[in-house]
Amino acid sequence: MRIWDLPPEILCRQHLLGEHRELHGLWNVITLGKTGYREHPETKRWVGRLAALYGRHEALVAEMHRRGYRHKTPLDDSLTDGLEEQNILIDSLDEQVRMLTEKPCPCLIAPWP
């Protein structure tokens, strides 16, 4: 499970759509009290920060639309609470960039279609 802290614009298609899918799973774990991944560090860092998670979702959706993808899975904004910014990082931004550059994908390469 990974929610990046980097701009969605630099993510390749695989990572953009993958993060969107995982964000929905994470949202359900937190808002519905699901037990799967409840103790995962990525889950724990978003507890009390649903407003920030909602904002990340909206940023992903904006990038999806910019690329011409359809989005049909909105989050319930009435569930947003807590902090609007995520200031807890599992990996530093520099480390996240390093991890992406080591993957065999076109992340961090512009321009996007």
Secondary structure, 3 states (H helix, E strand, C coil): CCCCCCCHHHCCHHHHHHHHHHHHHHHHHHHHCCCCCCCCHHHHCCCCCHHHHHHHHHHHHHHHHHCCCCCCCCCCHHHCCCCCCCCCCCCCHHHHHHHHHCCCCCCCCCCCC
